[in-house]
């Protein structure tokens, strides 16, 4: 660890750990060794440490819950800042201001209980509000970005700039930040709330969305959710055959449509060897089941690019 960084963190009373095994920190328990894992406890500490690193021209990674990041075993970052303790939020009227590390599930449940609309589909969505903004994440017709009014961002020159929702130029599962058009660290996010017309119906929607997730998606452990965005099947004989088999088999109650589609695609494309690492509930979910998963992931990506046109990774890889 850089001695100057250590001196700065100690004098600023910012928590950190050295020589950290990323497999003990990351969502799917992968990664190499991090030289310095920094844990700021509020927006002020986050701003201070990022300004120092920018000024000293030191490279660093910034992460939240890492529920959308795959750190390879070869990834040994010098500095990682984790924002999960920057998790306070306050409310004034119909505006709620969140630290970048506020947990989306916790926030959504709190706001739904208070009678607000637009969050019922997010009560089982992992990740922080900042990562939800960057990735324009959402489900069940709900998203943080639909509520977004503005955010504060620390720029590489050390200044703080406020961006409006329009300036982030959202597209499906993407934003100007994710595309690299805007640079900087999201410090806080402001959301505009609206009262729900029927609070009990919002709660029923949340319960239905949770049950749907349990039936159709893997649980949170050992996976990063949807691996690819904007998937569109290629029009070829193998795909048509797989879809037909899945339709017929599901009607005959042999197995679920999604499971049969997965099995058919793996065999028709000759990738049955990665069966254990592809979810039975959704072929677009890779499961880091064991130590062999890292070796299987490139094979999985190869297969998905054969099945789908322009398969774009939704998760972030750190190599």
N, C-alpha and C positions, 0 to 999 in steps of 0.2 A: 504494500500500500504506500502511496505517495506520502512522504512525511509532511509536506505543506498542507495536503488535504486533511490529514489527521489532526494537525494543529488547528486548522480552521474549524473542523467539526467539534473538537474538544472545547475550544474557546466559545463556540456558538451554542454549546450544549445540545447538539443534534445527535440523536441516537444512530449508531452504526455497528456493523459486524464486519469482521475481516475473514478472508479465505473461506468463503461460504460455499458449501455444496449446493448448487442450484436445484439438485434433485430433492433437497429438503425444503425448498421454497416454492417451486413452481406447481401449477395446477395438476399437470400430468406427471410430475416427479421425474423430469428429465433435465439435462444440462450438465455443463462442466463445473468449473469453479469460478466464483466471482471474487475479485480482489477486495472490493469494499461494497457492502450492501447497506445503503443509507435509508433510514426510516424517519423522515420529517413528520412532525406531529400536527402541523397546521400549515395554512397557506403561507404564513410569514416565513417559517423555516424552509419550506419548499422553495420559495422565491429566493431566499438568501443563498442556499446551496447551489441552485441552478445558475444564479448570477455569478457566483464564484467560479464555477466550472466553465461557464462561457468565457469569463474574463481570462482565466488561465489557459483557455483553449484545450481543455481536457475532454476527451471523449467520454460519453456516458449514455446508458440506456435508461429509459423511464418506463415503469410498468405499474399496473394496478394489481388486479387479482391473478393476472396471467392466464385467464380463462380462454384466451384467444391466441396464445403464443406458444410455439414449439421451439424450445431451446435444444439444439442438438448437443450431443456429448462433447463435440468439438468447440462449443461456444464457451469461451472463458473471458467474459467481459471484465474490464478493469474496475468499472464503477456502474452500479445499478441503483437507481432511486426508486423505492417502492412507495406508492401514494396511498396505500390503504388506510393509514392513520389520519390522512387529511380528509376526515369523514364527517365533519360537522355541517349542519345546514340550519338556516334560520328562515323565518317566514315573516313577511310584512304585507298584509293585505292579501292580494292574489298573486304575489311574487314570492317564490322560494329561491334562496341563494344557496348553492351547494358547493362545498369543497370538491375538488376534482376526484377524490377517492371515495365519495359517498357510494355505498352499495346500492345498485339499482333495485334489487329485490326488497331490501329494507325500506328504501324511500317510497317505492310504489305501494307497499303494504300500508305504511304510515299514512300516505296521502289518500289512499282508498278509504281507510278507516275514518279519516276526517271528512269524507264526503265529496272528494274531487273526482272528476272524470278523466279519461284518457290514460289511465295507468293500470287498469285491471288485467291487461294482457302481459304486463311486465313483472308480475309478482313472483315468477319463477325463472326470470332471466338473469343469469350470472353476469358479473362484471361491474365496473364503476361507471359513473355518469360520464366521465371524460372519454372513456373508451367507447361508450355507447354513442357519443357524439361523433367521434372520429370515424367509427365504422358504420354510422347511421343505422344502428341496430334497432330491431323492433320485431314484434310478433303480435298476432291476433289483432291487427289494425291499431296497435298502439306503438308509440316510439317516443323516446326522450326528445328527439329532434322536432317532433310535432308540437311539443310544448315549449321548445327553446325560444327564449327572447334574445339573449346575448350571452357572451362569455368573455372572460378576461384571460389574455394569453401573454406569457412572458416571452418576448422576442429575443433572438440571439444577441442583440446589442444591449440587452439588459433593461429595456423599457417595457412597460406593460401597455398592451393595446386591447381595446374592447372591439369585438367583432359582433355584428348583428347576424341573425340567422341567415339572411340573404347572402351575406358575404362568404358564407361557408360553402355555397354552391353544392348542395347535396345531390347525389344521384343514388341509384339503388345500391345499398350496402357500401356507400363510399361518401367521401367529403373532400374538400380542398386540402385538408390536413392529411388524409390517407393517401391522396394522390401526389402529395409532396408539393402542391402549389402554394401552401402556406406552411411556414416553419415556426416552431416555438413550442412552449409547454403550456397546456391548458391549466390554469390555476383554479378557476371557479366558473360555475355555470348558473345562469339565472333562467328559471322556468316560469311561464305564465300559466296559472291554474284557472280552471273553470269548475263551478259546482256541478255535480252530477244530478241529472234529472231524477234518477231513482237509485239511491245508494245500494239498496238490497239487490237490485238487478246487477249492478256493477260487481258485487261480491259473488253473485251466482256465475257471472261471466268468468271471473277469476278462477272459481272452482272448476268450471268446465275446461278452461284452458290448461289448468294443472293436470286434470285427468287425461286430456288429450295428449299432453306431453308424456305422461307415464306410459300411455299405450303406444305412441308412435315415435318416441325418441329415447335414446339412451339416457340413463341417469347422469348426474354431473361428473361422476368419477371416471378417470382414465380416458376422457375424450374432450375435444374442444368444440363440440357442437358441429354445425355444418362446416365442412372442410372447404368447399368451393361455393362461389356465388355465381349467379347468372347461368346456371346449367341448362343446356338445351341439347337433347339427344340427337345424334347424327341419324340421318335417314339411311339405314342400311339393313341388310337381311338379318344380321345377328340381333340387332336391337328390336326389329319387328318380331322376330321369333321369341325373344325373351319376354316382350310385353304380352304376346299371345299366350305363352305358357303361364305367365303370372295371372292373367285374367281367368283363364280356364281353371287353373289349379285352385285359385281362391274361391271361385264359384262352387267347385266340388268340395270345398272346405278341407283341402289337403294341407294348406298352411296359409298365412296371410299373404296378401298381394306383394307387399314390400319384401318379405322374406323370400318368396319365390322369384321375384324379379332379381334380387341380389344373387341367388344361387344360379339362376339361368345365365346371367351376365358373366359371372365368374367362370362358368364352365364353357360357355360359347367363345369367350375370349382367351381361355386357357390360363386363368389366374386363380384356379381353385386353391393353390398353395397359400394364398393370403386370406382364405375364408375366415379364420378366427379373428382377423384384425378389421374386418368390415362388419359394421352393425347389421344385424338381421332386421332392424327396424327402419334403417335408412342407409342406402348404399353411399350416401354423401357424408357419412360419419365414420371416421377411422378411430379404432380403439387401441390405445397404447396398453395392450394387455400384459406384456412382459418385456424383458430386455431385448427380445428380437424385433420389437415393433419398429425401432428406429431403422433397422435394415429393411423392413418391409414397406415403410412409408414411401420411398421412391418408386417401388414397384406398384403400389396403389395409385400414385399420381400418374404413372405411365398408363395404367389401365383406364383411369378416368378420362384421360385425354384422348384415348381411342374411342370411348363410348360417347363422349360429349364434345360438341363444338366449343372451342374457345373457353375451356374450363379454367376459370380464374380463381386462384387461391383466395379464400376469405380469411383464413388464419394467417398469422405472421410467423415466418420461420427465422430463427436466429442461428446462423452457422458460424 
